[in-house]
Amino acid sequence: MRVLISAPDLSPEKNVSGISSVVATIIDGLSDRVQFFHLKAGRSDKDFLGLAGYFYLLFSLLAFPFKVFFNGVNLFHQNVPLNFKGVIREYLFSTLASACRLPVLVHLHGGDYICKPPSSPILLYMVRSLLRRARKVVVLNAYEVSQIKRLYDADCVVLKNAVNDRFFSLKSVSFTPGKVSFIFLGRIESAKGLNEMVEAFKMLRNEGSPFRFVLCGAGPEEDFFVRRFTEVLGDDFEFMGVVSGEHKRSLIQQADFFLLPSYAEGLPISLLEAMSCGVVPIVSDDESLLHVIKNESNGFVVQKRSAVDLAKTLGRLMVIEQNDYRMISLACRKAVEEHYSMAKYNNSLLSFYEEIV
């Protein structure tokens, strides 16, 4: 089977996109059964103005029919963030795929239009066309199934993101109150709750609480947030940039808590990687995240956009009992093993491909 699959740049040195991580994992996991051809769609983290991305989009659109026919492609696996730019870009590719009579699997990865439809009638038409043209629509959780049906009258199936739990393995579960380490991995922008993290850390420092914070990733507000965290935490803050492979795993395993007080999410790979290592997550009460994290069972939930609630939760967890931490840490690992393993994911996706083709 020959599959054209869309995603931003797949190099972890150039992009920390969750979609890129998902697609790289898919290609690695199914390469013995499927021949993939990557269609680059979306800008890299360093292309903050988007200019290079626009030129590359034009080139990709012109090259699309040739890539399909010369490679004998059987299926287009279209990865779509349901946001303004994502919808416009992927509508264009969807139109080309339809003209080429190419079967399409639309794989949705969160976005603003999961929660509410676009206000523009044109954008609403584009979203509905994207979903209508697809042979199958895949989403990340049951909440998104109901939303897509309610907002766009489209049927879809759930395929939860997954990680290689043999590589992102359980660390030695040890926790020492008073010597806590937090980590963030992902795109560096306000929508990830980084402003709230800065303010929460400031409150904790005013109370004299000692801790360490490691920031990993890249993004349009990288310089701004590196400066702010440095001002608040000084030597107890470390910026690692984009990390991958053994280095990434090592940094995760050295942390006690994974922070993601995001405003909106799909199902972040970095969250599953941290949980697979037994690192306890602290996330916002975003609907999608609540399908993964059960408060005080396999992680902790804080109020979205509330630095005060985040600070209270972090302060409480910095003195959590060792046995309580260990129980939650083991529950994180168990959740990944039972619901987010790579083997189950690959088999499900392959069955979707075969059904469509």
Secondary structure by P-SEA (a helix, b strand, c coil): cbbbbbbccccccccccaaaaaaaaaaaaccccbbbbbbbcccccccccaaaaaaaaaaaaaaaaaaaaaaccccccccccccaaaaaaaaaaaaaaaaacbbbbbbbccccccccccccaaaaaaaaaaaaaccbbbbccaaaaaaaaaaccbbbbbbcccccccccccccccccccbbbbbbbcccccccaaaaaaaaaaaaaaacccbbbbbbbcccaaaaaaaaaaaccccccccccccccaaaaaaaaaccbbbbbcccccccaaaaaaaaacbbbbbcccaaaaacccccccccccccccaaaaaaaaaaaccccaaaaaaaaaaaaaaaaccccaaaaaaaaaaaaaaac
